[in-house]
Amino acid sequence: MIMNEGKRGPLDTGKRAWVRIPDGTKVRHRQEGHEGVIDGLTEIVNGPSRNPDGRTQYRVNVGEPVRKLVAEQELLILTDPEGLVMIVKQNVEYRRHVTAQLHGRFTDDRFVAAL
């Protein structure tokens, strides 16, 4: 589903909606291995690698003041020993909800235990 330009509500296009990884989620870059926390999206004007929305990349805080721009396909999602997605300052119920939502979008190999 996508939202149309007006205030009429969602339209069913037959496409699977993009599920954004929430801010505060702990992630690891697949190739470079650095870990960080998602702290928003940045719209990209040019460049080959973008999120499924076709416009953005995630901003990943890898340590103050360093931010890296990373497309979704380059990220692994970190989990705790119970398999719940690690999200800064969020309670267990919310983390369970996000874990279920992201498991509906990503394959199991995208979830890795934090070190």
C-alpha positions as CSV (number, residue, x, y, z in Angstrom):
1,M,0.0,0.0,0.0
2,I,1.1,3.6,-0.6
3,M,-0.4,6.8,0.4
4,N,-1.8,9.0,-2.4
5,E,-1.0,12.7,-2.6
6,G,-4.3,13.8,-1.1
7,K,-6.0,13.0,2.3
8,R,-8.0,10.1,1.0
9,G,-5.9,7.3,2.6
10,P,-4.0,4.3,1.3
11,L,-4.2,2.9,-2.2
12,D,-3.6,-0.8,-2.8
13,T,-1.1,-1.1,-5.7
14,G,-0.5,-4.8,-5.4
15,K,3.1,-4.0,-4.4
16,R,4.6,-4.8,-1.0
17,A,5.0,-1.6,1.1
18,W,8.5,-0.7,2.2
19,V,9.0,-1.2,5.9
20,R,11.5,1.3,7.2
21,I,13.9,0.2,9.9
22,P,13.1,2.4,12.9
23,D,15.5,5.0,14.3
24,G,17.4,3.7,17.2
25,T,17.8,0.2,15.7
26,K,21.3,-1.2,16.1
27,V,22.8,-2.4,12.8
28,R,26.1,-3.7,11.3
29,H,27.4,-3.0,7.8
30,R,27.7,-6.2,5.9
31,Q,31.0,-5.6,4.2
32,E,32.7,-3.0,6.4
33,G,31.6,-4.5,9.7
34,H,31.2,-1.3,11.6
35,E,28.2,-1.1,14.0
36,G,26.0,1.8,14.7
37,V,22.5,3.1,15.4
38,I,20.1,4.3,12.7
39,D,19.3,8.0,13.3
40,G,17.3,8.9,10.3
41,L,17.1,9.0,6.5
42,T,18.9,11.3,4.0
43,E,17.5,11.9,0.6
44,I,20.1,11.1,-2.1
45,V,20.2,13.1,-5.3
46,N,22.6,10.8,-7.1
47,G,24.5,7.5,-6.6
48,P,23.6,3.9,-7.3
49,S,22.6,2.5,-3.9
50,R,19.3,3.6,-2.3
51,N,16.6,2.2,-0.1
52,P,13.5,0.5,-1.7
53,D,11.8,3.9,-1.7
54,G,14.2,4.9,-4.5
55,R,15.2,8.2,-2.8
56,T,16.9,7.7,0.5
57,Q,19.7,6.0,2.5
58,Y,19.8,5.4,6.2
59,R,22.1,7.7,8.4
60,V,23.9,5.4,10.7
61,N,25.6,6.9,13.8
62,V,28.9,4.9,14.2
63,G,30.2,7.1,17.0
64,E,29.9,10.8,17.6
65,P,30.2,12.8,15.4
66,V,30.6,10.2,12.6
67,R,27.6,9.3,10.4
68,K,27.6,7.0,7.4
69,L,25.0,6.8,4.7
70,V,24.0,3.3,4.0
71,A,21.4,1.6,1.8
72,E,19.1,-1.0,3.4
73,Q,20.6,-3.9,1.4
74,E,24.0,-3.2,3.0
75,L,22.7,-3.6,6.6
76,L,22.4,-6.4,9.1
77,I,20.0,-6.0,12.0
78,L,21.4,-6.7,15.4
79,T,19.5,-8.9,17.9
80,D,19.8,-9.7,21.6
81,P,20.3,-13.2,23.0
82,E,16.5,-13.7,22.8
83,G,16.4,-12.8,19.1
84,L,14.7,-9.4,19.6
85,V,15.9,-6.5,17.5
86,M,18.0,-4.2,19.6
87,I,16.6,-0.6,19.7
88,V,18.0,2.1,21.9
89,K,15.7,3.2,24.7
90,Q,12.7,1.0,23.8
91,N,10.7,-1.4,25.9
92,V,10.4,-5.2,25.3
93,E,6.9,-5.0,23.9
94,Y,7.9,-2.4,21.2
95,R,11.0,-4.4,20.4
96,R,8.8,-7.6,19.9
97,H,6.5,-5.7,17.6
98,V,9.4,-4.3,15.5
99,T,11.1,-7.7,15.4
100,A,7.9,-9.3,14.0
101,Q,7.4,-6.5,11.5
102,L,11.0,-6.7,10.2
103,H,11.0,-10.5,10.1
104,G,8.0,-10.1,7.7
105,R,10.2,-8.0,5.4
106,F,13.7,-9.5,5.7
107,T,15.1,-13.0,5.4
108,D,16.5,-14.6,8.6
109,D,20.1,-14.1,7.4
110,R,19.7,-10.4,7.8
111,F,19.3,-10.8,11.6
112,V,22.6,-11.4,13.6
113,A,23.4,-11.6,17.3
114,A,25.2,-8.6,18.7
115,L,28.7,-9.4,19.9
